Structures are given as C-alpha cells and as structure tokens.
C-alpha cells in the first residue's frame, strides 16, 4: 500500500468506528465489540480485504495504546470514593487475578490437553477484567450500581492489568527457559511490583512539580508535558526491571487526586487520546484475527468462556472478598461483571514473540473467549443488576455554559443544588435565603434556559442552582433551601 492509501484507510476506519459506537449506546452492545467488528470486517476475510498478519507490530501498537488508556484511567479515578474500597480492590487485582489464572489454567489442561504450564499461561492471559465495557453499558441504559460497587470495580479493573502482564511474562519464561522453577516468580513479583509502584509514585510527584513550576506561554503545551513524562514513567520502570503498566497507572492516579492548574483541560485531552488509542488498538486486533481460524475452536472456546463466567470468576471473587463485609448480592454482581477486554487479546500476542509452539491457538482461543464473555455477560448486565436489586437511576448531569476548575489556590467547588418543588425556598427571592457570605449562586437553570441571578431573582421549585462554595457553606445553603421554614 502507498502512504496515501494507508492514510485513507486509517481515516475511514476511525470515522466508521466513531459512527458505529452509536450502536453501543442504542443496543447495549459493548463498544469494544463494535471496534473489533470493524477491524474484522476490514480484514483479509472481510469486505476490506486488508491482509494483516504482524503479531509483533500488533503487540507494539497495543502496548503503546494501553499506556495511554491506563494513564487516563488512573487520572479519571475518583480517589475520594476509591480509597474506601482500597484493600478489597487491591486483593481482587492481585490474588483475584492469580486465582482466576490457576482455575482457568486447570480447565485448559482438561479441555485443550495443554501441559500444566501451558494451561497456566492461557489462564494468566485471560485473568484481567475490563470495567470500562461495563460502565459503557450501564451509561447507555442510564443505570448506576449501588455503592461500593462502582469504585470497587473501577479500582480493580484499573489495577489488575499489571498482575496479568506479570503472570503472562512469568509463565512464558518458564516455558522457554530450561529448568526454571516456579518459585523464582516470587522474587520477580516483589521486584516487578515494588519498582513499578515506587517509580509510579515518584513520577506522579515529579509530574505535579513540573506542571506547577513551569510557566508555559501556551496552555496547549501542558498535555504535551504529561505525555512525555507518562512515557518516561513507563520506560524508566521497564529499564529498572519493574512493571511499567503499574507505574503508569499509579502516576495517573496520583495526578488525578491532586489539584493543579489546567487539570480539567489535561483530563479532557487524555480522555480523547484514550478513545483514539482504544479505537486504534481494537481495530488493529480485529485486523489480526482470521475468523476462519476461530471456527474449529468454537466448542472449546465456548466451554472455557462459560467456566470463566460461572466458576473461575465467582470463585475468585468470593475467596478474595471473604474478609470484607460485602453482601452476597454485591459479590454476585462483582462476579458477573468480570468482562474480559483488550488486555487479554494484547497478551495473547506475547506467545508469538516468544516463539511458543501453540501461539496461534492461544490467540484464537483468547479472542473467542473475550468476544463471548463481552457479548454474553455484557448484554445481560442491566437485567442482572435489576434482578439483584443493585441498580439505581443515573442522574442526568447538567451541562452549563461556564466551567470552573478547582485548584489549590481556592477552597471552593462548583456544585448543582436542586430546589425541591415543595421547598420553602420556592417563591422567595435570593436575598431572602440568607445565603452564606462565602457562597455564590452563579447561575440558575430553569426549563432548559439559564438565568443570571441577582438578589431580586425569585427561586422556583425545580430550579437547578449552580453554586460556588466551600463544603461548610454549601451544606448551610442546602439546608436553607430544603428546610427554610425550620431555620
């Protein structure tokens, strides 16, 4: 292909992926299936007839994309909610991954007639989860999960990829290095995770230092700084024999829980970049698969998928959450939403690089398991959440014509305050509400219109007030709006 032809196909596939993502929202189809389907349709056995059989290149593209996606995931994590489920999340993302790998490894030995270590490699590859697909489905159906499910799933999915990567590389080493004992993975694990964690924490502080100290002339250069330091974080961790994925996630997490200038714009930039990387990664992996190679593995793949969903994942979750006071229904929900995502497919390209004899079997089985898992579990998540009575309606987030970015220099946040229809504040002017001194009503949203308030503005039931205030003053205002007659 000429350069112009490659550029044309790239533009067409990107545009088609964005348009096709509407299908995800309308029919509750996980978006990763849509992107994979586009890649398959564009491939050599699809209508696009693009022949792509370069597993090393696919792995490189997937790894680079994963760095951006993991960093953005850490950056978007709500630490205030996540820290309350820190230990359950950490245990699920480490021991949970290990238990899943062991159970699936044993099933692979029985079903595929693999050796024990070959089975453990397959189990390791499919051991991580992807909650992004879960939340995409829930958002499309305007459903929230009750606490602490969302922050727990978010933390688990964001932090379990490093463990899956470690196990995959570890069992590849056992299969390729003669007489390598399994116990040698223990010191490697401590070194891998320890260095990754230290580099991630240190780089998060360094990134914040540079953003706060550098006085750049152009605001658009701040995301460039974060990209360069993010890639530097991954590279340093890998050069030091640490886990680069863990380092990048922790760097993003440390950055996300800190206030600094231009944070909102940086987060939006990385969110958009993560979407681009997801599309590129999924379409590339879709191009890499040959559907005709999946047909002979349908029976084994479907059986492994069912065992993963109804045995391996639930057993791992229940064992890991045994010490915590989490209800049976919530544990069942966590078990069911353990969807597999892009990471297992990327890890399935690693055996090609290592010269594993059954590399093509690994890739095709994993690809089938991911698609089947996402399709079966993904489409049933809204039903299961209602069945277990763990769903609640998602509040519509109001979009305002102004934005506020919280920094360390101001002790205030911009918050929505809804005026109940039966509130004593309804029908009163703002000046009669006794608004706290350090509390400012910036805007009133009423019937899809915005009103700039003054002291004489009359509050009506159903109004949404955009309020700039610190937490104590905001609490006072909320009480006065809902219980004014009792003040």
C-alpha positions as CSV (number, residue, x, y, z in Angstrom):
1,X,0.0,0.0,0.0
2,X,1.1,3.6,-0.6
3,X,1.3,6.0,2.2
4,X,-1.8,7.8,1.0
5,X,-3.8,4.6,0.8
6,X,-2.8,3.7,4.4
7,X,-3.8,7.2,5.5
8,X,-7.2,6.9,3.7
9,X,-7.9,3.5,5.4
10,X,-6.9,5.0,8.7
11,X,-9.3,7.9,8.3
12,X,-12.2,5.6,7.1
13,X,-11.8,3.1,9.9
14,X,-11.6,5.8,12.6
15,X,-14.7,7.6,11.3
16,X,-16.6,4.3,10.9
17,X,-15.6,3.3,14.5
18,X,-17.0,6.6,15.9
19,X,-20.2,6.3,14.0
20,X,-20.6,2.7,14.9
21,X,-20.2,3.4,18.6
22,X,-23.7,4.8,18.5
23,X,-24.8,1.1,18.2
24,X,-23.2,0.5,21.6
25,X,-25.4,3.1,23.2
26,X,-28.6,2.2,21.4
27,X,-28.5,-1.6,21.7
28,X,-26.3,-2.0,24.8
29,X,-23.5,-3.6,22.8
30,X,-20.1,-3.1,24.4
31,X,-18.2,-0.6,22.4
32,X,-15.1,-2.8,22.2
33,X,-17.1,-5.4,20.2
34,X,-18.1,-2.7,17.8
35,X,-14.4,-1.6,17.2
36,X,-13.3,-5.3,16.9
37,X,-16.1,-6.0,14.4
38,X,-14.9,-3.1,12.3
39,X,-11.4,-4.4,12.3
40,X,-12.6,-7.9,11.4
41,X,-14.8,-6.5,8.5
42,X,-11.8,-4.5,7.2
43,X,-9.5,-7.6,7.4
44,X,-8.5,-10.1,4.8
45,X,-11.6,-12.3,5.3
46,X,-13.9,-9.3,5.4
47,X,-15.1,-6.7,2.9
48,X,-12.0,-4.5,3.3
49,X,-9.6,-7.3,2.2
50,X,-6.7,-5.8,4.3
51,X,-4.2,-8.5,5.0
52,X,-2.5,-8.0,8.3
53,X,-0.6,-10.8,10.0
54,X,2.0,-9.0,12.0
55,X,1.7,-10.0,15.7
56,X,4.8,-8.1,16.9
57,X,3.5,-4.9,15.3
58,X,0.1,-5.5,16.8
59,X,1.7,-6.1,20.2
60,X,3.7,-2.8,19.9
61,X,0.6,-0.9,18.9
62,X,-1.4,-2.5,21.7
63,X,1.2,-1.8,24.4
64,X,1.5,1.9,23.4
65,X,-2.2,2.3,23.3
66,X,-2.5,0.6,26.7
67,X,-0.1,3.0,28.3
68,X,-2.3,6.0,27.3
69,X,-5.5,4.2,28.3
70,X,-4.2,3.1,31.7
71,X,-2.8,6.6,32.4
72,X,-6.2,8.2,31.5
73,X,-8.0,5.6,33.7
74,X,-5.8,6.5,36.7
75,X,-6.3,10.2,36.0
76,X,-10.1,9.8,35.9
77,X,-10.3,7.6,39.1
78,X,-12.3,9.3,41.9
79,X,-9.9,8.8,44.8
80,X,-12.3,10.2,47.4
81,X,-14.6,7.2,46.6
82,X,-12.0,4.7,45.7
83,X,-9.9,4.9,48.9
84,X,-12.8,3.5,50.9
85,X,-12.5,0.2,48.9
86,X,-8.7,0.2,48.6
87,X,-8.0,-3.1,50.2
88,X,-10.8,-5.2,48.5
89,X,-9.7,-3.6,45.2
90,X,-6.0,-4.4,45.7
91,X,-6.8,-8.0,46.7
92,X,-9.1,-8.5,43.7
93,X,-6.5,-7.1,41.4
94,X,-3.7,-9.4,42.7
95,X,-4.9,-12.5,44.4
96,X,-8.1,-12.4,42.3
97,X,-6.1,-12.4,39.1
98,X,-3.9,-15.2,40.4
99,X,-6.9,-17.4,41.5
100,X,-8.6,-16.9,38.1
101,X,-5.3,-17.8,36.3
102,X,-4.9,-21.0,38.3
103,X,-8.5,-22.1,37.9
104,X,-8.6,-21.4,34.1
105,X,-5.2,-23.0,33.7
106,X,-6.5,-26.2,35.2
107,X,-9.6,-26.1,32.9
108,X,-7.3,-25.5,29.9
109,X,-5.4,-28.7,30.8
110,X,-8.6,-30.7,30.9
111,X,-10.2,-29.2,27.8
112,X,-7.4,-28.3,25.4
113,X,-5.0,-31.1,26.7
114,X,-2.3,-28.5,27.5
115,X,0.5,-29.2,29.8
116,X,0.2,-27.6,33.3
117,X,2.4,-24.6,32.5
118,X,0.8,-24.1,29.0
119,X,-2.6,-24.0,30.8
120,X,-1.3,-21.6,33.4
121,X,-0.1,-19.3,30.5
122,X,-3.6,-19.3,29.0
123,X,-5.2,-18.7,32.4
124,X,-2.8,-15.8,33.0
125,X,-3.7,-14.2,29.6
126,X,-7.5,-14.2,30.3
127,X,-7.2,-13.3,34.0
128,X,-7.7,-9.4,33.9
129,X,-11.0,-7.6,33.6
130,X,-12.2,-4.5,31.8
131,X,-14.8,-2.5,33.7
132,X,-14.9,0.2,31.0
133,X,-17.1,-2.0,29.0
134,X,-19.4,-2.5,32.0
135,X,-19.8,1.2,32.7
136,X,-20.4,2.0,29.0
137,X,-23.3,-0.4,29.0
138,X,-24.7,1.0,32.3
139,X,-24.4,4.6,31.0
140,X,-26.2,3.6,27.8
141,X,-29.1,2.3,29.9
142,X,-28.8,5.2,32.4
143,X,-28.1,2.9,35.3
144,X,-25.8,3.3,38.3
145,X,-24.7,0.5,40.6
146,X,-25.1,0.9,44.3
147,X,-22.1,1.6,46.5
148,X,-19.4,0.4,46.8
149,X,-19.7,-1.5,43.5
150,X,-18.7,1.2,41.1
151,X,-15.5,2.4,42.8
152,X,-14.5,-1.1,43.6
153,X,-14.9,-2.3,40.0
154,X,-13.1,0.8,38.8
155,X,-10.2,0.2,41.1
156,X,-10.0,-3.5,40.3
157,X,-10.1,-3.1,36.5
158,X,-7.6,-0.2,36.6
159,X,-5.1,-2.0,38.7
160,X,-5.3,-5.7,37.7
161,X,-3.6,-5.5,34.3
162,X,-0.1,-5.3,35.8
163,X,-0.7,-8.6,37.6
164,X,-1.9,-10.3,34.4
165,X,1.1,-8.9,32.5
166,X,3.5,-10.2,35.2
167,X,1.9,-13.7,35.2
168,X,1.9,-13.9,31.4
169,X,5.5,-13.0,31.1
170,X,6.4,-15.2,34.0
171,X,4.9,-18.4,32.5
172,X,6.3,-17.6,29.1
173,X,9.7,-17.6,30.8
174,X,9.0,-20.9,32.5
175,X,8.0,-22.4,29.1
176,X,11.0,-21.0,27.2
177,X,13.8,-21.1,29.8
178,X,15.0,-24.6,30.6
179,X,14.6,-25.9,34.2
180,X,13.3,-22.5,35.5
181,X,11.5,-23.2,38.9
182,X,8.0,-21.7,39.6
183,X,9.3,-20.3,42.9
184,X,11.6,-18.0,41.0
185,X,8.5,-15.9,40.2
186,X,8.1,-14.8,43.8
187,X,11.2,-12.6,44.0
188,X,10.5,-11.4,40.4
189,X,7.0,-10.4,41.6
190,X,8.3,-8.4,44.5
191,X,10.8,-6.7,42.3
192,X,8.4,-6.1,39.4
193,X,5.6,-4.6,41.6
194,X,7.9,-2.9,44.0
195,X,9.8,-1.0,41.4
196,X,6.7,-0.2,39.4
197,X,5.0,1.2,42.5
198,X,8.0,3.3,43.5
199,X,8.5,4.7,40.0
200,X,4.8,5.4,39.6
201,X,4.6,7.3,42.9
202,X,7.8,9.2,42.3
203,X,6.8,10.2,38.8
204,X,3.4,11.4,39.9
205,X,5.1,13.8,42.3
206,X,7.6,14.9,39.6
207,X,4.8,15.5,37.0
208,X,2.9,17.6,39.5
209,X,6.1,19.6,40.3
210,X,6.7,20.4,36.7
211,X,3.1,21.4,36.0
212,X,3.0,23.7,39.0
213,X,6.5,25.2,38.4
214,X,6.7,25.6,34.6
215,X,5.1,28.8,33.5
216,X,4.5,27.9,29.8
217,X,3.3,30.5,27.4
218,X,0.8,28.2,25.7
219,X,-1.8,26.2,27.6
220,X,-1.8,23.5,24.9
221,X,1.7,22.5,25.9
222,X,0.7,21.2,29.4
223,X,-0.8,18.0,28.0
224,X,2.4,17.6,26.0
225,X,4.4,17.7,29.2
226,X,2.1,15.0,30.7
227,X,2.5,12.8,27.6
228,X,6.3,13.0,27.7
229,X,6.5,12.3,31.4
230,X,4.0,9.4,31.2
231,X,6.1,7.7,28.5
232,X,9.2,8.4,30.6
233,X,7.5,6.8,33.6
234,X,6.8,3.6,31.6
235,X,10.3,3.4,30.1
236,X,12.1,4.0,33.4
237,X,10.1,1.4,35.2
238,X,10.8,-1.2,32.5
239,X,14.5,-0.3,32.3
240,X,14.7,-0.9,36.1
241,X,13.0,-4.3,35.7
242,X,9.8,-3.0,37.2
243,X,6.1,-3.1,36.0
244,X,5.7,-0.2,33.6
245,X,1.9,-0.6,33.4
246,X,1.6,-0.4,37.2
247,X,3.9,2.7,37.2
248,X,1.8,4.5,34.6
249,X,-1.5,3.7,36.4
250,X,-0.1,5.0,39.8
251,X,1.3,8.1,38.1
252,X,-2.1,8.8,36.7
253,X,-3.8,8.1,40.0
254,X,-1.5,10.4,41.9
255,X,-2.1,13.1,39.4
256,X,-5.8,12.7,39.4
257,X,-6.2,13.1,43.2
258,X,-4.2,16.4,43.2
259,X,-5.4,19.9,42.3
260,X,-3.3,21.8,39.9
261,X,-3.7,24.4,37.1
262,X,-5.3,23.3,33.8
263,X,-6.3,19.9,35.3
264,X,-9.7,19.9,33.6
265,X,-8.2,20.5,30.2
266,X,-5.5,18.0,30.7
267,X,-8.0,15.3,31.7
268,X,-10.2,16.1,28.7
269,X,-7.2,15.8,26.4
270,X,-6.1,12.5,27.8
271,X,-9.7,11.2,27.7
272,X,-9.9,12.0,24.0
273,X,-6.5,10.5,23.4
274,X,-7.5,7.3,25.3
275,X,-10.5,6.9,23.0
276,X,-8.3,7.3,19.9
277,X,-6.0,4.6,21.3
278,X,-8.9,2.3,22.1
279,X,-10.1,2.6,18.5
280,X,-6.7,2.0,17.0
281,X,-6.0,-0.9,19.4
282,X,-9.3,-2.7,18.9
283,X,-9.4,-2.2,15.1
284,X,-5.8,-3.5,14.9
285,X,-6.6,-6.6,16.9
286,X,-9.7,-7.1,14.8
287,X,-7.5,-7.0,11.6
288,X,-5.1,-9.5,13.1
289,X,-7.7,-12.2,13.6
290,X,-8.8,-14.6,10.9
291,X,-12.4,-15.6,11.6
292,X,-12.0,-19.0,9.8
293,X,-9.4,-19.9,12.4
294,X,-11.9,-19.4,15.2
295,X,-14.4,-21.9,13.8
296,X,-12.6,-25.1,14.9
297,X,-12.2,-23.7,18.4
298,X,-15.9,-22.7,19.0
299,X,-16.7,-25.7,21.2
300,X,-13.7,-25.4,23.4
301,X,-13.8,-21.6,23.5
302,X,-17.5,-21.5,24.5
303,X,-16.9,-24.1,27.2
304,X,-13.9,-22.1,28.6
305,X,-15.9,-18.9,28.5
306,X,-18.8,-20.5,30.5
307,X,-16.4,-21.9,33.0
308,X,-14.7,-18.5,33.3
309,X,-18.1,-16.8,33.9
310,X,-19.8,-19.2,36.3
311,X,-16.8,-20.9,38.1
312,X,-13.4,-19.1,37.9
313,X,-14.5,-15.5,38.3
314,X,-17.2,-16.1,41.0
315,X,-14.9,-18.4,43.0
316,X,-12.0,-15.9,42.8
317,X,-14.3,-13.0,43.9
318,X,-15.8,-14.9,46.8
319,X,-12.5,-16.0,48.1
320,X,-10.9,-12.6,47.9
321,X,-13.9,-10.8,49.5
322,X,-14.3,-13.3,52.3
323,X,-12.7,-11.0,54.9
324,X,-14.8,-8.0,54.0
325,X,-18.4,-7.1,54.9
326,X,-19.9,-7.1,51.4
327,X,-23.3,-8.6,50.9
328,X,-23.9,-11.8,48.9
329,X,-25.8,-10.0,46.2
330,X,-23.0,-7.5,45.7
331,X,-20.4,-10.2,45.5
332,X,-22.6,-12.0,42.9
333,X,-22.8,-8.7,40.9
334,X,-19.0,-8.2,41.0
335,X,-18.6,-11.8,39.8
336,X,-20.9,-11.3,36.8
337,X,-19.4,-8.0,35.6
338,X,-15.9,-9.5,35.2
339,X,-15.8,-8.9,31.5
340,X,-12.6,-9.5,29.5
341,X,-11.3,-6.7,27.4
342,X,-8.5,-5.7,25.1
343,X,-5.7,-6.6,27.5
344,X,-6.1,-10.4,27.2
345,X,-6.0,-10.1,23.4
346,X,-2.8,-8.0,23.6
347,X,-1.3,-10.5,26.0
348,X,-2.3,-13.3,23.5
349,X,0.2,-11.8,21.0
350,X,3.1,-12.3,23.5
351,X,3.5,-16.1,22.8
352,X,4.2,-15.2,19.1
353,X,7.1,-13.0,20.2
354,X,8.5,-15.8,22.5
355,X,8.3,-18.5,19.8
356,X,5.7,-20.6,21.8
357,X,4.7,-23.5,19.6
358,X,0.9,-23.1,20.2
359,X,0.9,-19.3,19.8
360,X,-1.9,-19.3,17.2
361,X,-4.1,-21.5,19.5
362,X,-3.6,-19.1,22.4
363,X,-4.5,-16.1,20.3
364,X,-7.6,-17.6,18.7
365,X,-8.9,-19.1,22.0
366,X,-8.4,-15.8,23.9
367,X,-10.0,-13.8,21.1
368,X,-13.1,-16.1,21.2
369,X,-13.3,-16.0,25.0
370,X,-13.1,-12.2,25.0
371,X,-15.9,-11.8,22.4
372,X,-18.1,-14.5,24.0
373,X,-17.6,-13.1,27.5
374,X,-18.4,-9.5,26.5
375,X,-21.4,-10.5,24.4
376,X,-23.0,-12.9,26.9
377,X,-22.2,-11.0,30.1
378,X,-22.3,-7.5,28.7
379,X,-25.7,-7.8,27.2
380,X,-27.1,-9.2,30.4
381,X,-25.7,-6.7,32.9
382,X,-28.7,-4.4,33.1
383,X,-31.0,-7.4,33.7
384,X,-28.7,-8.9,36.3
385,X,-28.3,-5.5,38.2
386,X,-32.2,-5.2,38.3
387,X,-32.5,-8.9,39.3
388,X,-30.1,-8.4,42.3
389,X,-31.7,-5.1,43.1
390,X,-28.4,-3.3,42.9
391,X,-29.3,-0.8,40.2
392,X,-30.4,2.8,40.6
393,X,-31.2,5.6,38.1
394,X,-28.4,7.6,36.8
395,X,-28.8,11.4,37.5
396,X,-28.6,13.5,34.4
397,X,-25.6,15.7,34.5
398,X,-26.4,19.3,33.6
399,X,-24.2,21.0,31.1
400,X,-23.5,24.6,31.8
401,X,-22.1,27.4,29.5
402,X,-19.4,28.1,32.1
403,X,-16.7,25.9,33.7
404,X,-14.8,26.1,36.9
405,X,-11.5,24.4,37.6
406,X,-10.7,23.7,41.2
407,X,-7.1,24.4,42.2
408,X,-5.1,24.6,45.5
409,X,-5.5,28.4,45.4
410,X,-9.2,28.3,46.1
411,X,-11.2,26.5,48.8
412,X,-14.4,26.1,46.8
413,X,-16.2,23.9,44.3
414,X,-18.9,24.4,41.7
415,X,-21.9,22.3,42.7
416,X,-25.5,21.7,41.5
417,X,-28.2,22.3,44.1
418,X,-31.7,21.2,43.1
419,X,-34.7,23.1,44.6
420,X,-37.5,20.7,45.6
421,X,-40.9,21.6,44.3
422,X,-42.3,21.6,47.9
423,X,-39.3,23.6,49.3
424,X,-40.0,26.6,51.5
425,X,-37.4,28.4,49.3
426,X,-39.7,28.3,46.2
427,X,-41.2,31.7,45.5
428,X,-38.7,33.6,47.6
429,X,-36.0,36.0,46.3
430,X,-32.4,35.1,46.7
431,X,-31.7,37.9,49.1
432,X,-34.2,36.4,51.5
433,X,-32.5,33.0,51.5
434,X,-29.7,34.2,53.8
435,X,-27.0,32.8,51.5
436,X,-23.7,32.4,53.5
437,X,-21.1,35.1,52.9
438,X,-18.7,32.8,51.1
439,X,-21.3,31.1,48.9
440,X,-22.2,32.4,45.5
441,X,-25.2,31.4,43.3
442,X,-23.6,31.7,39.9
443,X,-26.4,30.6,37.6
444,X,-30.0,29.3,37.7
445,X,-31.1,26.6,35.3
446,X,-34.9,26.6,34.6
447,X,-36.8,24.8,31.8
448,X,-33.6,24.4,29.7
449,X,-32.8,28.1,30.0
450,X,-30.2,29.8,32.1
451,X,-30.8,32.9,34.2
452,X,-28.0,35.2,35.6
453,X,-29.2,35.7,39.2
454,X,-29.4,38.8,41.3
455,X,-30.6,39.5,44.8
456,X,-34.2,40.1,43.4
457,X,-34.3,36.8,41.4
458,X,-37.1,34.6,42.6
459,X,-36.4,30.9,43.1
460,X,-38.9,28.4,41.8
461,X,-39.4,24.7,42.6
462,X,-37.4,22.5,40.2
463,X,-34.7,25.1,39.6
464,X,-31.1,23.9,39.5
465,X,-28.7,26.3,41.1
466,X,-25.1,26.4,40.1
467,X,-23.3,27.2,43.4
468,X,-19.7,28.2,44.0
469,X,-18.9,27.5,47.7
470,X,-16.8,25.6,50.2
471,X,-18.3,22.5,51.8
472,X,-19.5,24.0,55.1
473,X,-21.2,26.9,53.4
474,X,-22.7,24.7,50.7
475,X,-24.2,22.5,53.4
476,X,-25.8,25.5,55.1
477,X,-27.3,26.7,51.8
478,X,-28.7,23.2,51.0
479,X,-30.4,23.1,54.4
480,X,-31.9,26.5,54.0
481,X,-33.2,25.7,50.5
482,X,-34.9,22.5,51.7
483,X,-35.9,23.5,55.2
484,X,-36.1,27.3,55.1
485,X,-39.2,27.5,57.3
486,X,-37.5,25.5,60.1
487,X,-34.3,27.6,60.3
